[in-house]
Amino acid sequence: MRTLELLAPAKNTECGIAAIDHGADAVYIGADRFGARAAAGNTATDIARLCRHAHLYGARVYVTVNTIIYEHELEATRQLITELEEASVDALLVQDMGILRMGTRLPLHASTQCDTRTAEKVGWLKQLGFARAVLARELSAAEIRQIHASVPDMELEVFVHGALCVSYSGVCYASQYCFNRSANRGECAQFCRMKFDLLDADGREIEHQRHLLSLKDMCQIDNLEALADAGACSFKIEGRLKDVAYVKNVVAAYSRQLDRLIRKRPGEYCRASRGEMQYAFTPNLHKTFNRGFTTYFLNGRQPDIASFDTPKALGEFVGRVKELRGNSFNVAGTAAFANGDGLCFINAGHELEGFRVNRAEGNRLFPLKMPEHLRPGMALYRNNDVAFEKILAGPTAERKLALDMTFAATEGGFRLQAATAGGASTAVATVEFEHQEARKPQRDNIVRQLTKLGNTPYTCRNVRIEGGAEGCFVPSSMLADLRRSVVEQLLAAAETVARSEKPAAPQAVVPQKEQLIWQPEYKTYPYLYNISNHLAREFYESRGMENVAEAFEVDARHARPVIMQCRHCIRYSLGYCVQKGGKKPTWKEPLYLRLGDGRRFMLEFRCNECQMNVLADASPHAK
């Protein structure tokens, strides 16, 4: 039987605890330095508190130490890893291969920043001692299946929900090149969400000021079974900068869907953590931040994965504008509206316009100010649902571990035993007390007192009474003391159980022969290895690499560097991929993207790889 893990993002401890309570089997969180989201950092003390909460349910906490590390940061990185070991985290996500030469007791996961697209790369990471590979978002189910078949004993983590980077992660240098902000250092400037003109080789404008690199958000909630069958064991939700409301809603939706899969196939799959969730709301993925949804490349290349009109949140479709009348309009649809709702639409100029509802009377809406370009027939979206956000602001879920209790009379008193479902933890408390025959049956009071578990993580599903205990007088205060004792024992044992379940840090196997060129670009552009310190350099030299190059962030002196490698293809999205049945292009290539300030970037279509590269332009016409 294979365990399946729902892995949730945590901007902070509050988000992490909410994720666990709403059904996550694991969370990933950034430390206060060296995580690939510079704005999402947490102290080791905070992370230790999250670990204690997660480990109650057998859930895990992974910490991102997945930036490239500069030379002067090596000692601080060592210190951080030691702090995280002491905090009882369950694994580290890393990108910089220099960390492998530091040594750690913690299992290592190869971050998506490692640009893992092939079975060869996964096998190499396995040989190095990694316990898990986080696969590139761009892979199809068939490609994941092939990787799993080639490296069956390697854990494979896949993204299932959230924002998509247009470039393969870890090999995007656009922010560094344009704004001196490195994506490999957690400082992405969102280059791919900007507006561009598309030009041909003669300078003719094909598209004007469109978001040509901006993708919709991924949503695989209907494809968890296909991904599990392909070999994925961990389903990752993107969003370490998202707020707690987003985490609650998305985690609850995916947790319920994962439970449905396991109920459907109970002999094949099980959850990676323990506990039953009770929800006080109905999750709805369309009601929290999204740019529209796509399954991306799950079933191969397909159109409509991009969001050329806007990089901002659209939210849920709520109907079409029916009639404008003075300072109001009505909506054809079944959605209910509330005062304060945020609505938006795409105008005739392909621009997103948003407004807030000042007053709602059924389907007639009164904005504070009527949008200038709103027209009958336009699709309307809600990107801020006031009623839903109000629900999410309150208590929305409770996660409980089921206990089986046995209360028995002993020779000189009484004994209470409590065991979690599945027997993961057991606690026993005894008390000396002279047996006295009760004037009336005690069963109801015994059950009532022992099941008062209140705000603890536990709920009692069964109480057995043995040894004639129900015929004895048993003070309620004694029952309460026994109950508190077993609960305290179970809580204390939870971390011990978590440590015993934690996989050991795997031992690296020295391979006989290295294959270090996983895509052709690595040979042409050796800065793609992201080597930014002497430990990383020594690592690659020990693997037989010659002429080791420094990371782009360290040395950007390149004539025409490739700053993005994309499976998204603008030519295909515009309907001009002849290999996929599109029209023959009418333009002269190469094509260029042009920012509003005039900077240009050449597009290189590598059809043999089915890949589009973005290169910094060094032609005489570049600004």
Stockholm file with secondary structure:
# STOCKHOLM 1.0

chainA/1-623         MRTLELLAPAKNTECGIAAIDHGADAVYIGADRFGARAAAGNTATDIARLCRHAHLYGARVYVTVNTIIYEHELEATRQLITELEEASVDALLVQDMGILRMGTRLPLHASTQCDTRTAEKVGWLKQLGFARAVLARELSAAEIRQIHASVPDMELEVFVHGALCVSYSGVCYASQYCFNRSANRGECAQFCRMKFDLLDADGREIEHQRHLLSLKDMCQIDNLEALADAGACSFKIEGRLKDVAYVKNVVAAYSRQLDRLIRKRPGEYCRASRGEMQYAFTPNLHKTFNRGFTTYFLNGRQPDIASFDTPKALGEFVGRVKELRGNSFNVAGTAAFANGDGLCFINAGHELEGFRVNRAEGNRLFPLKMPEHLRPGMALYRNNDVAFEKILAGPTAERKLALDMTFAATEGGFRLQAATAGGASTAVATVEFEHQEARKPQRDNIVRQLTKLGNTPYTCRNVRIEGGAEGCFVPSSMLADLRRSVVEQLLAAAETVARSEKPAAPQAVVPQKEQLIWQPEYKTYPYLYNISNHLAREFYESRGMENVAEAFEVDARHARPVIMQCRHCIRYSLGYCVQKGGKKPTWKEPLYLRLGDGRRFMLEFRCNECQMNVLADASPHAK
#=GR chainA/1-623 SS CEEEEEEEEESSHHHHHHHHHTTCSEEEEEBSSSSSCTTCCBCHHHHHHHHHHHHHTTCEEEEEECSCCCGGGHHHHHHHHHHHHHTTCSEEEECCGGGGGTCCSSCEEECGGGCCCSHHHHHHHHHHTCSEEECCTTCCHHHHHHHHHHSTTSEEEEEEEECCCSBCTTCCCHHHHHHSCCGGGTCCCCGGGSCEEEECTTCCEEEEEECTTCBCEEECTTCHHHHHHHTCCEEEECCTTCCHHHHHHHHHHHHHHHHHHHHHSTTTEEESSCCEEEESSCCCGGGSSCSCEECTTTTSCCSCCBCSSCSSCCCEEEEEEEEEETTEEEEESSCCCCTTCEEEEECTTSCEEEEEEEEEETTEEEESSCCTTCCTTCEEEEEECHHHHHHHTSCCEEEEEEEEEEEEECSSEEEEEEEEGGGSCEEEEEEECCCCBCSSCCHHHHHHHHTCCTTSSEEEEEEEEETTGGGBCCCHHHHHHHHHHHHHHHHHHHHHHHHHHSCCCCCCCCCSSCCCCSSHHHHHCGGGGCCCSHHHHHHHHHTTCCSCCCCTTTCCCCSSCEEEEESCCHHHHTTCCGGGTCCCCCSCSSEEEECTTSCEEEEEEETTTTEEEEEECCSTTCC
#=GC SS_cons         CEEEEEEEEESSHHHHHHHHHTTCSEEEEEBSSSSSCTTCCBCHHHHHHHHHHHHHTTCEEEEEECSCCCGGGHHHHHHHHHHHHHTTCSEEEECCGGGGGTCCSSCEEECGGGCCCSHHHHHHHHHHTCSEEECCTTCCHHHHHHHHHHSTTSEEEEEEEECCCSBCTTCCCHHHHHHSCCGGGTCCCCGGGSCEEEECTTCCEEEEEECTTCBCEEECTTCHHHHHHHTCCEEEECCTTCCHHHHHHHHHHHHHHHHHHHHHSTTTEEESSCCEEEESSCCCGGGSSCSCEECTTTTSCCSCCBCSSCSSCCCEEEEEEEEEETTEEEEESSCCCCTTCEEEEECTTSCEEEEEEEEEETTEEEESSCCTTCCTTCEEEEEECHHHHHHHTSCCEEEEEEEEEEEEECSSEEEEEEEEGGGSCEEEEEEECCCCBCSSCCHHHHHHHHTCCTTSSEEEEEEEEETTGGGBCCCHHHHHHHHHHHHHHHHHHHHHHHHHHSCCCCCCCCCSSCCCCSSHHHHHCGGGGCCCSHHHHHHHHHTTCCSCCCCTTTCCCCSSCEEEEESCCHHHHTTCCGGGTCCCCCSCSSEEEECTTSCEEEEEEETTTTEEEEEECCSTTCC
//
